[in-house]
Structures are given as C-alpha cells and as structure tokens.
Amino acid sequence: MEMGNSLAYFAAGIGAGLAVVGGAAGIGRLAAAAMEGTARQPQASGDIRTTMIIAAALIEGATLFAEVICILLAFK
C-alpha cells in the first residue's frame, strides 16, 4: 500500500467524521430551538415541527453529500 493511499483513507475518515459531527451539532441546535419555540408558542407546534423536519432533512442531505465526496476522494 502506498503512503499516498494511506493518507487519502485517513483524510477521508477525518472528513467523514467531521461531517457527521457538524451535522449532529446542527440537528441538535435545530431541535433545541424547535423545543424552545414550541414552549413559547404551543399553538404553533405543528408548523414548528414541519419546519424542523424539513431543515433536519436538508442537514442530513448535506452531511451525506460530504461523506460521499470523502469516500470518492479516498478511492480516486
């Protein structure tokens, strides 16, 4: 195994890990804000929940995209 390939695998692992940590932090902040918004206005909980789910899906999509890019760069 070449040294370049080893570093590529290492960098892909670090990149994927950072993408997952960033996505988890984003979804955690999103959920906290949604809970706070629901506590302040319980009558708007349905709209807040819908918006939260859409935003969480976008964050998950960006995280998955980052992981795929890391994997593709590792095997290039």
N, CA, C, O and CB atoms as a CASP TS submission, in Angstrom:
PFRMAT TS
TARGET T0000
AUTHOR 0000-0000-0000
METHOD Language model
MODEL 1
PARENT N/A
ATOM      1  N   MET     1       0.847  -1.174   0.000  1.00  0.00           N
ATOM      2  CA  MET     1       0.000   0.000   0.000  1.00  0.00           C
ATOM      3  C   MET     1       0.891   1.236   0.000  1.00  0.00           C
ATOM      4  O   MET     1       1.853   1.316   0.764  1.00  0.00           O
ATOM      5  CB  MET     1      -0.963  -0.001   1.220  1.00  0.00           C
ATOM      6  N   GLU     2       0.574   2.174  -0.840  1.00  0.00           N
ATOM      7  CA  GLU     2       1.345   3.403  -0.933  1.00  0.00           C
ATOM      8  C   GLU     2       1.046   4.324   0.236  1.00  0.00           C
ATOM      9  O   GLU     2      -0.012   4.246   0.860  1.00  0.00           O
ATOM     10  CB  GLU     2       1.059   4.113  -2.245  1.00  0.00           C
ATOM     11  N   MET     3       1.991   5.184   0.512  1.00  0.00           N
ATOM     12  CA  MET     3       1.796   6.173   1.582  1.00  0.00           C
ATOM     13  C   MET     3       0.689   7.154   1.200  1.00  0.00           C
ATOM     14  O   MET     3      -0.075   7.587   2.063  1.00  0.00           O
ATOM     15  CB  MET     3       3.116   6.938   1.870  1.00  0.00           C
ATOM     16  N   GLY     4       0.595   7.509  -0.085  1.00  0.00           N
ATOM     17  CA  GLY     4      -0.441   8.433  -0.550  1.00  0.00           C
ATOM     18  C   GLY     4      -1.834   7.867  -0.347  1.00  0.00           C
ATOM     19  O   GLY     4      -2.756   8.589   0.034  1.00  0.00           O
ATOM     20  N   ASN     5      -1.986   6.571  -0.602  1.00  0.00           N
ATOM     21  CA  ASN     5      -3.293   5.948  -0.399  1.00  0.00           C
ATOM     22  C   ASN     5      -3.667   5.920   1.072  1.00  0.00           C
ATOM     23  O   ASN     5      -4.824   6.142   1.430  1.00  0.00           O
ATOM     24  CB  ASN     5      -3.304   4.535  -0.965  1.00  0.00           C
ATOM     25  N   SER     6      -2.691   5.647   1.921  1.00  0.00           N
ATOM     26  CA  SER     6      -2.963   5.619   3.354  1.00  0.00           C
ATOM     27  C   SER     6      -3.417   6.978   3.849  1.00  0.00           C
ATOM     28  O   SER     6      -4.351   7.078   4.645  1.00  0.00           O
ATOM     29  CB  SER     6      -1.730   5.168   4.122  1.00  0.00           C
ATOM     30  N   LEU     7      -2.756   8.022   3.378  1.00  0.00           N
ATOM     31  CA  LEU     7      -3.147   9.367   3.780  1.00  0.00           C
ATOM     32  C   LEU     7      -4.519   9.738   3.217  1.00  0.00           C
ATOM     33  O   LEU     7      -5.280  10.461   3.860  1.00  0.00           O
ATOM     34  CB  LEU     7      -2.098  10.381   3.322  1.00  0.00           C
ATOM     35  N   ALA     8      -4.832   9.250   2.026  1.00  0.00           N
ATOM     36  CA  ALA     8      -6.142   9.528   1.444  1.00  0.00           C
ATOM     37  C   ALA     8      -7.242   8.866   2.267  1.00  0.00           C
ATOM     38  O   ALA     8      -8.290   9.467   2.502  1.00  0.00           O
ATOM     39  CB  ALA     8      -6.200   9.042  -0.016  1.00  0.00           C
ATOM     40  N   TYR     9      -7.009   7.641   2.701  1.00  0.00           N
ATOM     41  CA  TYR     9      -8.001   6.963   3.541  1.00  0.00           C
ATOM     42  C   TYR     9      -8.147   7.665   4.890  1.00  0.00           C
ATOM     43  O   TYR     9      -9.250   7.821   5.413  1.00  0.00           O
ATOM     44  CB  TYR     9      -7.608   5.490   3.751  1.00  0.00           C
ATOM     45  N   PHE    10      -7.003   8.085   5.440  1.00  0.00           N
ATOM     46  CA  PHE    10      -7.031   8.799   6.717  1.00  0.00           C
ATOM     47  C   PHE    10      -7.800  10.118   6.581  1.00  0.00           C
ATOM     48  O   PHE    10      -8.633  10.447   7.426  1.00  0.00           O
ATOM     49  CB  PHE    10      -5.593   9.066   7.216  1.00  0.00           C
ATOM     50  N   ALA    11      -7.516  10.863   5.520  1.00  0.00           N
ATOM     51  CA  ALA    11      -8.190  12.140   5.302  1.00  0.00           C
ATOM     52  C   ALA    11      -9.679  11.947   5.057  1.00  0.00           C
ATOM     53  O   ALA    11     -10.494  12.755   5.501  1.00  0.00           O
ATOM     54  CB  ALA    11      -7.562  12.876   4.126  1.00  0.00           C
ATOM     55  N   ALA    12     -10.038  10.874   4.349  1.00  0.00           N
ATOM     56  CA  ALA    12     -11.455  10.597   4.117  1.00  0.00           C
ATOM     57  C   ALA    12     -12.160  10.264   5.421  1.00  0.00           C
ATOM     58  O   ALA    12     -13.298  10.680   5.641  1.00  0.00           O
ATOM     59  CB  ALA    12     -11.624   9.448   3.120  1.00  0.00           C
ATOM     60  N   GLY    13     -11.486   9.513   6.286  1.00  0.00           N
ATOM     61  CA  GLY    13     -12.072   9.196   7.587  1.00  0.00           C
ATOM     62  C   GLY    13     -12.254  10.432   8.449  1.00  0.00           C
ATOM     63  O   GLY    13     -13.290  10.604   9.091  1.00  0.00           O
ATOM     64  N   ILE    14     -11.239  11.297   8.461  1.00  0.00           N
ATOM     65  CA  ILE    14     -11.346  12.543   9.225  1.00  0.00           C
ATOM     66  C   ILE    14     -12.448  13.426   8.640  1.00  0.00           C
ATOM     67  O   ILE    14     -13.248  13.993   9.384  1.00  0.00           O
ATOM     68  CB  ILE    14      -9.993  13.300   9.229  1.00  0.00           C
ATOM     69  N   GLY    15     -12.492  13.542   7.338  1.00  0.00           N
ATOM     70  CA  GLY    15     -13.519  14.375   6.692  1.00  0.00           C
ATOM     71  C   GLY    15     -14.921  13.867   6.951  1.00  0.00           C
ATOM     72  O   GLY    15     -15.823  14.654   7.239  1.00  0.00           O
ATOM     73  N   ALA    16     -15.119  12.554   6.853  1.00  0.00           N
ATOM     74  CA  ALA    16     -16.438  11.984   7.117  1.00  0.00           C
ATOM     75  C   ALA    16     -16.824  12.174   8.579  1.00  0.00           C
ATOM     76  O   ALA    16     -17.980  12.464   8.889  1.00  0.00           O
ATOM     77  CB  ALA    16     -16.464  10.493   6.751  1.00  0.00           C
ATOM     78  N   GLY    17     -15.861  12.010   9.468  1.00  0.00           N
ATOM     79  CA  GLY    17     -16.131  12.209  10.894  1.00  0.00           C
ATOM     80  C   GLY    17     -16.522  13.647  11.197  1.00  0.00           C
ATOM     81  O   GLY    17     -17.456  13.894  11.959  1.00  0.00           O
ATOM     82  N   LEU    18     -15.809  14.593  10.600  1.00  0.00           N
ATOM     83  CA  LEU    18     -16.146  15.999  10.805  1.00  0.00           C
ATOM     84  C   LEU    18     -17.523  16.333  10.228  1.00  0.00           C
ATOM     85  O   LEU    18     -18.264  17.130  10.802  1.00  0.00           O
ATOM     86  CB  LEU    18     -15.081  16.895  10.170  1.00  0.00           C
ATOM     87  N   ALA    19     -17.857  15.722   9.097  1.00  0.00           N
ATOM     88  CA  ALA    19     -19.177  15.960   8.509  1.00  0.00           C
ATOM     89  C   ALA    19     -20.282  15.454   9.425  1.00  0.00           C
ATOM     90  O   ALA    19     -21.306  16.115   9.597  1.00  0.00           O
ATOM     91  CB  ALA    19     -19.283  15.286   7.137  1.00  0.00           C
ATOM     92  N   VAL    20     -20.071  14.286  10.008  1.00  0.00           N
ATOM     93  CA  VAL    20     -21.081  13.720  10.913  1.00  0.00           C
ATOM     94  C   VAL    20     -21.206  14.558  12.182  1.00  0.00           C
ATOM     95  O   VAL    20     -22.315  14.816  12.651  1.00  0.00           O
ATOM     96  CB  VAL    20     -20.727  12.264  11.275  1.00  0.00           C
ATOM     97  N   VAL    21     -20.079  14.981  12.736  1.00  0.00           N
ATOM     98  CA  VAL    21     -20.115  15.806  13.948  1.00  0.00           C
ATOM     99  C   VAL    21     -20.802  17.138  13.657  1.00  0.00           C
ATOM    100  O   VAL    21     -21.609  17.605  14.461  1.00  0.00           O
ATOM    101  CB  VAL    21     -18.685  16.046  14.491  1.00  0.00           C
ATOM    102  N   GLY    22     -20.493  17.745  12.528  1.00  0.00           N
ATOM    103  CA  GLY    22     -21.146  19.002  12.157  1.00  0.00           C
ATOM    104  C   GLY    22     -22.642  18.839  11.952  1.00  0.00           C
ATOM    105  O   GLY    22     -23.431  19.674  12.393  1.00  0.00           O
ATOM    106  N   GLY    23     -23.029  17.764  11.283  1.00  0.00           N
ATOM    107  CA  GLY    23     -24.459  17.504  11.078  1.00  0.00           C
ATOM    108  C   GLY    23     -25.189  17.259  12.386  1.00  0.00           C
ATOM    109  O   GLY    23     -26.303  17.744  12.587  1.00  0.00           O
ATOM    110  N   ALA    24     -24.553  16.501  13.276  1.00  0.00           N
ATOM    111  CA  ALA    24     -25.173  16.226  14.583  1.00  0.00           C
ATOM    112  C   ALA    24     -25.314  17.498  15.404  1.00  0.00           C
ATOM    113  O   ALA    24     -26.332  17.704  16.066  1.00  0.00           O
ATOM    114  CB  ALA    24     -24.347  15.194  15.364  1.00  0.00           C
ATOM    115  N   ALA    25     -24.293  18.357  15.365  1.00  0.00           N
ATOM    116  CA  ALA    25     -24.376  19.621  16.093  1.00  0.00           C
ATOM    117  C   ALA    25     -25.475  20.510  15.519  1.00  0.00           C
ATOM    118  O   ALA    25     -26.208  21.161  16.264  1.00  0.00           O
ATOM    119  CB  ALA    25     -23.028  20.354  16.050  1.00  0.00           C
ATOM    120  N   GLY    26     -25.586  20.532  14.202  1.00  0.00           N
ATOM    121  CA  GLY    26     -26.635  21.337  13.568  1.00  0.00           C
ATOM    122  C   GLY    26     -28.027  20.846  13.907  1.00  0.00           C
ATOM    123  O   GLY    26     -28.915  21.648  14.195  1.00  0.00           O
ATOM    124  N   ILE    27     -28.226  19.547  13.878  1.00  0.00           N
ATOM    125  CA  ILE    27     -29.542  18.998  14.196  1.00  0.00           C
ATOM    126  C   ILE    27     -29.849  19.177  15.676  1.00  0.00           C
ATOM    127  O   ILE    27     -31.002  19.403  16.046  1.00  0.00           O
ATOM    128  CB  ILE    27     -29.617  17.512  13.812  1.00  0.00           C
ATOM    129  N   GLY    28     -28.828  19.078  16.528  1.00  0.00           N
ATOM    130  CA  GLY    28     -29.032  19.311  17.959  1.00  0.00           C
ATOM    131  C   GLY    28     -29.479  20.733  18.238  1.00  0.00           C
ATOM    132  O   GLY    28     -30.405  20.956  19.019  1.00  0.00           O
ATOM    133  N   ARG    29     -28.825  21.696  17.602  1.00  0.00           N
ATOM    134  CA  ARG    29     -29.235  23.097  17.775  1.00  0.00           C
ATOM    135  C   ARG    29     -30.619  23.334  17.199  1.00  0.00           C
ATOM    136  O   ARG    29     -31.412  24.088  17.763  1.00  0.00           O
ATOM    137  CB  ARG    29     -28.227  24.041  17.112  1.00  0.00           C
ATOM    138  N   LEU    30     -30.905  22.697  16.087  1.00  0.00           N
ATOM    139  CA  LEU    30     -32.223  22.828  15.467  1.00  0.00           C
ATOM    140  C   LEU    30     -33.315  22.302  16.381  1.00  0.00           C
ATOM    141  O   LEU    30     -34.351  22.945  16.551  1.00  0.00           O
ATOM    142  CB  LEU    30     -32.262  22.089  14.133  1.00  0.00           C
ATOM    143  N   ALA    31     -33.089  21.143  16.967  1.00  0.00           N
ATOM    144  CA  ALA    31     -34.078  20.549  17.867  1.00  0.00           C
ATOM    145  C   ALA    31     -34.259  21.401  19.118  1.00  0.00           C
ATOM    146  O   ALA    31     -35.380  21.568  19.599  1.00  0.00           O
ATOM    147  CB  ALA    31     -33.662  19.123  18.255  1.00  0.00           C
ATOM    148  N   ALA    32     -33.158  21.943  19.650  1.00  0.00           N
ATOM    149  CA  ALA    32     -33.260  22.791  20.837  1.00  0.00           C
ATOM    150  C   ALA    32     -34.066  24.049  20.536  1.00  0.00           C
ATOM    151  O   ALA    32     -34.897  24.466  21.343  1.00  0.00           O
ATOM    152  CB  ALA    32     -31.862  23.167  21.350  1.00  0.00           C
ATOM    153  N   ALA    33     -33.824  24.645  19.393  1.00  0.00           N
ATOM    154  CA  ALA    33     -34.568  25.841  19.022  1.00  0.00           C
ATOM    155  C   ALA    33     -36.047  25.524  18.784  1.00  0.00           C
ATOM    156  O   ALA    33     -36.921  26.319  19.131  1.00  0.00           O
ATOM    157  CB  ALA    33     -33.957  26.476  17.772  1.00  0.00           C
ATOM    158  N   ALA    34     -36.317  24.370  18.197  1.00  0.00           N
ATOM    159  CA  ALA    34     -37.712  23.983  17.968  1.00  0.00           C
ATOM    160  C   ALA    34     -38.435  23.725  19.284  1.00  0.00           C
ATOM    161  O   ALA    34     -39.599  24.092  19.441  1.00  0.00           O
ATOM    162  CB  ALA    34     -37.783  22.738  17.080  1.00  0.00           C
ATOM    163  N   MET    35     -37.745  23.094  20.225  1.00  0.00           N
ATOM    164  CA  MET    35     -38.361  22.850  21.535  1.00  0.00           C
ATOM    165  C   MET    35     -38.638  24.165  22.257  1.00  0.00           C
ATOM    166  O   MET    35     -39.683  24.332  22.887  1.00  0.00           O
ATOM    167  CB  MET    35     -37.455  21.953  22.400  1.00  0.00           C
ATOM    168  N   GLU    36     -37.695  25.092  22.158  1.00  0.00           N
ATOM    169  CA  GLU    36     -37.893  26.398  22.792  1.00  0.00           C
ATOM    170  C   GLU    36     -39.040  27.153  22.131  1.00  0.00           C
ATOM    171  O   GLU    36     -39.847  27.787  22.813  1.00  0.00           O
ATOM    172  CB  GLU    36     -36.603  27.231  22.722  1.00  0.00           C
ATOM    173  N   GLY    37     -39.111  27.086  20.810  1.00  0.00           N
ATOM    174  CA  GLY    37     -40.206  27.736  20.102  1.00  0.00           C
ATOM    175  C   GLY    37     -41.557  27.127  20.444  1.00  0.00           C
ATOM    176  O   GLY    37     -42.549  27.844  20.573  1.00  0.00           O
ATOM    177  N   THR    38     -41.600  25.821  20.590  1.00  0.00           N
ATOM    178  CA  THR    38     -42.844  25.148  20.963  1.00  0.00           C
ATOM    179  C   THR    38     -43.232  25.500  22.396  1.00  0.00           C
ATOM    180  O   THR    38     -44.418  25.635  22.695  1.00  0.00           O
ATOM    181  CB  THR    38     -42.703  23.621  20.807  1.00  0.00           C
ATOM    182  N   ALA    39     -42.262  25.648  23.276  1.00  0.00           N
ATOM    183  CA  ALA    39     -42.556  26.028  24.654  1.00  0.00           C
ATOM    184  C   ALA    39     -43.096  27.446  24.728  1.00  0.00           C
ATOM    185  O   ALA    39     -43.947  27.747  25.565  1.00  0.00           O
ATOM    186  CB  ALA    39     -41.309  25.899  25.521  1.00  0.00           C
ATOM    187  N   ARG    40     -42.606  28.319  23.854  1.00  0.00           N
ATOM    188  CA  ARG    40     -43.072  29.708  23.867  1.00  0.00           C
ATOM    189  C   ARG    40     -44.442  29.862  23.201  1.00  0.00           C
ATOM    190  O   ARG    40     -45.268  30.663  23.639  1.00  0.00           O
ATOM    191  CB  ARG    40     -42.055  30.604  23.167  1.00  0.00           C
ATOM    192  N   GLN    41     -44.673  29.089  22.139  1.00  0.00           N
ATOM    193  CA  GLN    41     -45.950  29.162  21.414  1.00  0.00           C
ATOM    194  C   GLN    41     -46.456  27.752  21.129  1.00  0.00           C
ATOM    195  O   GLN    41     -46.225  27.225  20.041  1.00  0.00           O
ATOM    196  CB  GLN    41     -45.793  29.964  20.085  1.00  0.00           C
ATOM    197  N   PRO    42     -47.139  27.138  22.084  1.00  0.00           N
ATOM    198  CA  PRO    42     -47.612  25.763  21.889  1.00  0.00           C
ATOM    199  C   PRO    42     -48.594  25.617  20.722  1.00  0.00           C
ATOM    200  O   PRO    42     -48.684  24.542  20.128  1.00  0.00           O
ATOM    201  CB  PRO    42     -48.267  25.270  23.155  1.00  0.00           C
ATOM    202  N   GLN    43     -49.320  26.667  20.392  1.00  0.00           N
ATOM    203  CA  GLN    43     -50.291  26.573  19.304  1.00  0.00           C
ATOM    204  C   GLN    43     -49.617  26.473  17.933  1.00  0.00           C
ATOM    205  O   GLN    43     -50.260  26.070  16.964  1.00  0.00           O
ATOM    206  CB  GLN    43     -51.219  27.778  19.334  1.00  0.00           C
ATOM    207  N   ALA    44     -48.346  26.828  17.837  1.00  0.00           N
ATOM    208  CA  ALA    44     -47.621  26.759  16.573  1.00  0.00           C
ATOM    209  C   ALA    44     -46.759  25.509  16.472  1.00  0.00           C
ATOM    210  O   ALA    44     -45.871  25.438  15.622  1.00  0.00           O
ATOM    211  CB  ALA    44     -46.758  27.989  16.403  1.00  0.00           C
ATOM    212  N   SER    45     -47.006  24.531  17.320  1.00  0.00           N
ATOM    213  CA  SER    45     -46.123  23.351  17.354  1.00  0.00           C
ATOM    214  C   SER    45     -46.139  22.566  16.043  1.00  0.00           C
ATOM    215  O   SER    45     -45.112  22.011  15.653  1.00  0.00           O
ATOM    216  CB  SER    45     -46.531  22.430  18.497  1.00  0.00           C
ATOM    217  N   GLY    46     -47.260  22.511  15.367  1.00  0.00           N
ATOM    218  CA  GLY    46     -47.322  21.780  14.099  1.00  0.00           C
ATOM    219  C   GLY    46     -46.450  22.413  13.034  1.00  0.00           C
ATOM    220  O   GLY    46     -45.719  21.717  12.329  1.00  0.00           O
ATOM    221  N   ASP    47     -46.524  23.738  12.912  1.00  0.00           N
ATOM    222  CA  ASP    47     -45.694  24.440  11.932  1.00  0.00           C
ATOM    223  C   ASP    47     -44.213  24.352  12.291  1.00  0.00           C
ATOM    224  O   ASP    47     -43.360  24.185  11.419  1.00  0.00           O
ATOM    225  CB  ASP    47     -46.119  25.906  11.829  1.00  0.00           C
ATOM    226  N   ILE    48     -43.922  24.465  13.578  1.00  0.00           N
ATOM    227  CA  ILE    48     -42.527  24.375  14.017  1.00  0.00           C
ATOM    228  C   ILE    48     -41.972  22.985  13.728  1.00  0.00           C
ATOM    229  O   ILE    48     -40.838  22.849  13.269  1.00  0.00           O
ATOM    230  CB  ILE    48     -42.405  24.699  15.523  1.00  0.00           C
ATOM    231  N   ARG    49     -42.768  21.956  13.997  1.00  0.00           N
ATOM    232  CA  ARG    49     -42.328  20.580  13.759  1.00  0.00           C
ATOM    233  C   ARG    49     -42.068  20.356  12.274  1.00  0.00           C
ATOM    234  O   ARG    49     -41.061  19.751  11.904  1.00  0.00           O
ATOM    235  CB  ARG    49     -43.377  19.575  14.276  1.00  0.00           C
ATOM    236  N   THR    50     -42.965  20.836  11.428  1.00  0.00           N
ATOM    237  CA  THR    50     -42.797  20.655   9.982  1.00  0.00           C
ATOM    238  C   THR    50     -41.530  21.342   9.489  1.00  0.00           C
ATOM    239  O   THR    50     -40.760  20.769   8.718  1.00  0.00           O
ATOM    240  CB  THR    50     -44.017  21.199   9.228  1.00  0.00           C
ATOM    241  N   THR    51     -41.325  22.570   9.939  1.00  0.00           N
ATOM    242  CA  THR    51     -40.126  23.306   9.540  1.00  0.00           C
ATOM    243  C   THR    51     -38.871  22.618  10.052  1.00  0.00           C
ATOM    244  O   THR    51     -37.862  22.567   9.349  1.00  0.00           O
ATOM    245  CB  THR    51     -40.183  24.744  10.056  1.00  0.00           C
ATOM    246  N   MET    52     -38.924  22.087  11.269  1.00  0.00           N
ATOM    247  CA  MET    52     -37.774  21.396  11.845  1.00  0.00           C
ATOM    248  C   MET    52     -37.434  20.140  11.045  1.00  0.00           C
ATOM    249  O   MET    52     -36.260  19.864  10.800  1.00  0.00           O
ATOM    250  CB  MET    52     -38.048  21.032  13.309  1.00  0.00           C
ATOM    251  N   ILE    53     -38.430  19.392  10.643  1.00  0.00           N
ATOM    252  CA  ILE    53     -38.182  18.162   9.884  1.00  0.00           C
ATOM    253  C   ILE    53     -37.580  18.484   8.522  1.00  0.00           C
ATOM    254  O   ILE    53     -36.674  17.787   8.066  1.00  0.00           O
ATOM    255  CB  ILE    53     -39.486  17.360   9.710  1.00  0.00           C
ATOM    256  N   ILE    54     -38.071  19.529   7.873  1.00  0.00           N
ATOM    257  CA  ILE    54     -37.508  19.919   6.576  1.00  0.00           C
ATOM    258  C   ILE    54     -36.060  20.362   6.733  1.00  0.00           C
ATOM    259  O   ILE    54     -35.202  19.969   5.942  1.00  0.00           O
ATOM    260  CB  ILE    54     -38.341  21.047   5.938  1.00  0.00           C
ATOM    261  N   ALA    55     -35.783  21.175   7.744  1.00  0.00           N
ATOM    262  CA  ALA    55     -34.406  21.636   7.968  1.00  0.00           C
ATOM    263  C   ALA    55     -33.482  20.471   8.339  1.00  0.00           C
ATOM    264  O   ALA    55     -32.334  20.427   7.897  1.00  0.00           O
ATOM    265  CB  ALA    55     -34.375  22.705   9.078  1.00  0.00           C
ATOM    266  N   ALA    56     -33.972  19.537   9.141  1.00  0.00           N
ATOM    267  CA  ALA    56     -33.164  18.371   9.512  1.00  0.00           C
ATOM    268  C   ALA    56     -32.853  17.519   8.282  1.00  0.00           C
ATOM    269  O   ALA    56     -31.748  16.991   8.156  1.00  0.00           O
ATOM    270  CB  ALA    56     -33.894  17.523  10.576  1.00  0.00           C
ATOM    271  N   ALA    57     -33.807  17.386   7.392  1.00  0.00           N
ATOM    272  CA  ALA    57     -33.570  16.623   6.165  1.00  0.00           C
ATOM    273  C   ALA    57     -32.511  17.298   5.298  1.00  0.00           C
ATOM    274  O   ALA    57     -31.681  16.620   4.694  1.00  0.00           O
ATOM    275  CB  ALA    57     -34.876  16.460   5.374  1.00  0.00           C
ATOM    276  N   LEU    58     -32.535  18.620   5.233  1.00  0.00           N
ATOM    277  CA  LEU    58     -31.518  19.333   4.457  1.00  0.00           C
ATOM    278  C   LEU    58     -30.136  19.169   5.083  1.00  0.00           C
ATOM    279  O   LEU    58     -29.147  19.008   4.367  1.00  0.00           O
ATOM    280  CB  LEU    58     -31.874  20.823   4.349  1.00  0.00           C
ATOM    281  N   ILE    59     -30.061  19.207   6.399  1.00  0.00           N
ATOM    282  CA  ILE    59     -28.775  18.997   7.078  1.00  0.00           C
ATOM    283  C   ILE    59     -28.274  17.580   6.832  1.00  0.00           C
ATOM    284  O   ILE    59     -27.091  17.381   6.554  1.00  0.00           O
ATOM    285  CB  ILE    59     -28.906  19.262   8.597  1.00  0.00           C
ATOM    286  N   GLU    60     -29.156  16.601   6.933  1.00  0.00           N
ATOM    287  CA  GLU    60     -28.770  15.207   6.675  1.00  0.00           C
ATOM    288  C   GLU    60     -28.305  15.028   5.236  1.00  0.00           C
ATOM    289  O   GLU    60     -27.355  14.288   4.979  1.00  0.00           O
ATOM    290  CB  GLU    60     -29.944  14.258   6.969  1.00  0.00           C
ATOM    291  N   GLY    61     -28.963  15.696   4.301  1.00  0.00           N
ATOM    292  CA  GLY    61     -28.553  15.608   2.895  1.00  0.00           C
ATOM    293  C   GLY    61     -27.168  16.176   2.672  1.00  0.00           C
ATOM    294  O   GLY    61     -26.362  15.592   1.948  1.00  0.00           O
ATOM    295  N   ALA    62     -26.887  17.311   3.289  1.00  0.00           N
ATOM    296  CA  ALA    62     -25.553  17.912   3.156  1.00  0.00           C
ATOM    297  C   ALA    62     -24.488  17.022   3.798  1.00  0.00           C
ATOM    298  O   ALA    62     -23.383  16.897   3.271  1.00  0.00           O
ATOM    299  CB  ALA    62     -25.528  19.315   3.798  1.00  0.00           C
ATOM    300  N   THR    63     -24.818  16.405   4.936  1.00  0.00           N
ATOM    301  CA  THR    63     -23.881  15.507   5.605  1.00  0.00           C
ATOM    302  C   THR    63     -23.608  14.275   4.748  1.00  0.00           C
ATOM    303  O   THR    63     -22.458  13.855   4.613  1.00  0.00           O
ATOM    304  CB  THR    63     -24.426  15.088   6.978  1.00  0.00           C
ATOM    305  N   LEU    64     -24.639  13.704   4.178  1.00  0.00           N
ATOM    306  CA  LEU    64     -24.461  12.541   3.309  1.00  0.00           C
ATOM    307  C   LEU    64     -23.633  12.903   2.083  1.00  0.00           C
ATOM    308  O   LEU    64     -22.775  12.129   1.660  1.00  0.00           O
ATOM    309  CB  LEU    64     -25.822  11.977   2.880  1.00  0.00           C
ATOM    310  N   PHE    65     -23.885  14.067   1.519  1.00  0.00           N
ATOM    311  CA  PHE    65     -23.111  14.520   0.363  1.00  0.00           C
ATOM    312  C   PHE    65     -21.636  14.647   0.731  1.00  0.00           C
ATOM    313  O   PHE    65     -20.771  14.223  -0.036  1.00  0.00           O
ATOM    314  CB  PHE    65     -23.651  15.868  -0.159  1.00  0.00           C
ATOM    315  N   ALA    66     -21.339  15.224   1.892  1.00  0.00           N
ATOM    316  CA  ALA    66     -19.948  15.372   2.328  1.00  0.00           C
ATOM    317  C   ALA    66     -19.285  14.013   2.519  1.00  0.00           C
ATOM    318  O   ALA    66     -18.122  13.835   2.159  1.00  0.00           O
ATOM    319  CB  ALA    66     -19.878  16.178   3.631  1.00  0.00           C
ATOM    320  N   GLU    67     -20.013  13.058   3.079  1.00  0.00           N
ATOM    321  CA  GLU    67     -19.449  11.722   3.268  1.00  0.00           C
ATOM    322  C   GLU    67     -19.173  11.038   1.935  1.00  0.00           C
ATOM    323  O   GLU    67     -18.140  10.387   1.778  1.00  0.00           O
ATOM    324  CB  GLU    67     -20.391  10.864   4.105  1.00  0.00           C
ATOM    325  N   VAL    68     -20.070  11.176   0.988  1.00  0.00           N
ATOM    326  CA  VAL    68     -19.868  10.568  -0.330  1.00  0.00           C
ATOM    327  C   VAL    68     -18.655  11.185  -1.023  1.00  0.00           C
ATOM    328  O   VAL    68     -17.864  10.477  -1.645  1.00  0.00           O
ATOM    329  CB  VAL    68     -21.127  10.739  -1.206  1.00  0.00           C
ATOM    330  N   ILE    69     -18.513  12.502  -0.914  1.00  0.00           N
ATOM    331  CA  ILE    69     -17.353  13.151  -1.505  1.00  0.00           C
ATOM    332  C   ILE    69     -16.067  12.652  -0.859  1.00  0.00           C
ATOM    333  O   ILE    69     -15.080  12.406  -1.553  1.00  0.00           O
ATOM    334  CB  ILE    69     -17.462  14.669  -1.365  1.00  0.00           C
ATOM    335  N   CYS    70     -16.069  12.501   0.453  1.00  0.00           N
ATOM    336  CA  CYS    70     -14.872  11.980   1.146  1.00  0.00           C
ATOM    337  C   CYS    70     -14.525  10.577   0.664  1.00  0.00           C
ATOM    338  O   CYS    70     -13.354  10.272   0.438  1.00  0.00           O
ATOM    339  CB  CYS    70     -15.092  11.967   2.672  1.00  0.00           C
ATOM    340  N   ILE    71     -15.525   9.727   0.507  1.00  0.00           N
ATOM    341  CA  ILE    71     -15.281   8.359   0.048  1.00  0.00           C
ATOM    342  C   ILE    71     -14.774   8.350  -1.386  1.00  0.00           C
ATOM    343  O   ILE    71     -13.849   7.609  -1.718  1.00  0.00           O
ATOM    344  CB  ILE    71     -16.559   7.518   0.159  1.00  0.00           C
ATOM    345  N   LEU    72     -15.376   9.171  -2.234  1.00  0.00           N
ATOM    346  CA  LEU    72     -14.930   9.230  -3.634  1.00  0.00           C
ATOM    347  C   LEU    72     -13.498   9.742  -3.743  1.00  0.00           C
ATOM    348  O   LEU    72     -12.721   9.246  -4.558  1.00  0.00           O
ATOM    349  CB  LEU    72     -15.865  10.128  -4.456  1.00  0.00           C
ATOM    350  N   LEU    73     -13.147  10.725  -2.932  1.00  0.00           N
ATOM    351  CA  LEU    73     -11.780  11.233  -2.967  1.00  0.00           C
ATOM    352  C   LEU    73     -10.780  10.209  -2.433  1.00  0.00           C
ATOM    353  O   LEU    73      -9.631  10.180  -2.873  1.00  0.00           O
ATOM    354  CB  LEU    73     -11.682  12.520  -2.164  1.00  0.00           C
ATOM    355  N   ALA    74     -11.200   9.389  -1.508  1.00  0.00           N
ATOM    356  CA  ALA    74     -10.309   8.364  -0.956  1.00  0.00           C
ATOM    357  C   ALA    74      -9.982   7.298  -2.009  1.00  0.00           C
ATOM    358  O   ALA    74      -8.858   6.797  -2.054  1.00  0.00           O
ATOM    359  CB  ALA    74     -10.952   7.707   0.285  1.00  0.00           C
ATOM    360  N   PHE    75     -10.934   6.961  -2.832  1.00  0.00           N
ATOM    361  CA  PHE    75     -10.739   5.887  -3.801  1.00  0.00           C
ATOM    362  C   PHE    75     -10.387   6.404  -5.200  1.00  0.00           C
ATOM    363  O   PHE    75     -10.406   5.644  -6.168  1.00  0.00           O
ATOM    364  CB  PHE    75     -11.985   5.037  -3.875  1.00  0.00           C
ATOM    365  N   LYS    76     -10.073   7.675  -5.301  1.00  0.00           N
ATOM    366  CA  LYS    76      -9.723   8.250  -6.602  1.00  0.00           C
ATOM    367  C   LYS    76      -8.334   7.837  -7.012  1.00  0.00           C
ATOM    368  O   LYS    76      -7.865   8.225  -8.082  1.00  0.00           O
ATOM    369  CB  LYS    76      -9.825   9.770  -6.570  1.00  0.00           C
TER
END
